[in-house]
C-alpha cells in the first residue's frame, strides 16, 4: 500500500465508521447495512441493550443491540435515522497474505477518527479456540470493533484485542469467519424493522401492537443497564437480565428457560 493510497482509502471508508458508547465503555463500529445495521465487538456493548452511536459528521443517535455472540466477541447494533448511511465493503474471501499492508480506523482512548498502519504478521493465529489475523498495527482500547482495512478499502477483519503490555501484537476477527452471523443479524434486523419482539414467548407481532399476539404479554423494553431483581433471569449466552417470566432473552433471543424450543 503506497503512502499516497492511505488518504484516499480513509476518505472512502470514513463515513461508514462510527463511535459506540455505553455507560461503561467506548469503542468503534462500522455500517454493514445502509438501512442502519452496525457491527462491533460484544465486549464493547457488554450487557447494555442500548448504546450511543456517533457518526462521522458528529450526529449522535441511539442504537439498539439486536444480537450478540459473546463467545465470538461480535455484536450488532440497529440505528434508526433519516441520515443517508453508507455501508462499508466487506471481504468475501481470504484475499490477503502475510506482509500485506493494512490500516485500522477507530477511537483509541476516545481519540476519534484515528488511523494507524501496519502489516499482517500472521493470517491464522490460534488463540484459544479462535483464529485471528495478527498484525503489528497499533491497537488500543477504543479501537475494539473497528475495521481492519486492506489496500482496496475493503474490511478484512474486526479489530478485537491486543496482548497487554506488548508492542506490535494486534488481532482481528476475519470477516469471512462471521458470514453466518451477519446473515442472522440481517434476518433479525429485517423482522425488527417490521414487527415487535416479545421477550416472554419469543414471538413477533405487528409493529402497531402493544400486546403480544401469541401470549398476550405487554410489549415493553427494559431500560439499558437494568439491574437484576429478585426472581429475574440472567441469560447464559449474553448475560442480559430478563423478567422472571421471560422465556427468551430480550437481548439475544436465547431460550433462557432451559427447556426445549
Phi, psi and omega in degrees: 000112180293152182303324181290343180286328189301312179301322180290324177293316179300316179299323181293322188257345191306317184290348181266355187252137186231163172261134179248126179231137169239183179296336187244353189207164174220142180201200185232157174210174176212152188281122179250355173211124186294350175282349175126031178251128185236142176253146176206188174274145177297326181288346176288315181272338177058227181274357183294142174264346178225159180207172177257129181245123179249124180274173184303326182272013177079003173294135181243130176226165176276138176246149178245127178285116185259341181198134178228138173240088186294327180295330180259353182062043179234137176220154178238137182240135178256134174236151175239119183207154177276354179296150171277114184265148181244116179277148184269153179283136181246141178295138177254001175203165182278072183265060180206160185219163174302132180100344178296143176278137179222161175232153174244142180233125182189202187230061183299128181054029178084000177278097188292154175059043178265131180246132175230152184237150176191200178232163174281125182266329177202148184258342180222061180282118181278124173228111187065233181262000185249155176247137184234161166274120179265134179226170172255017177292140179294114179241127181225166177308130184109334173285338184307133179091352181275168185275146166257121194242139180268187185290347178265359182082021181257140179282123177252347181200165176248115181297129189227329183199165172221161176280124183304133178067008177257146179253137177077024178232093177240154184224142180228143176282124180298134179299322182295342181276351183240021181302319181292327178292319178297319178297315178297318181296320180292324178296315179291322178301316180299318182289322179296326180293336185242004183204176177244140186261132178262120182275359176276312183244349177087005181275160174253139178237165177304149184300333182280350184285142172260342180232148182295131179292337184272311186241353177085000180293148177291132182273093180235162177243137176288142177295152180301136176075020182298143183273155178292137176244168182300127179089358179284166182241131177261129182292127180288344182271309185245350177086359181292148179269129182239161175300152186295337180263006181288141175261326181241143180296133181292341184264311186243354176083004181293140173292113187256011179270343183085000181266181179281153177293000000 
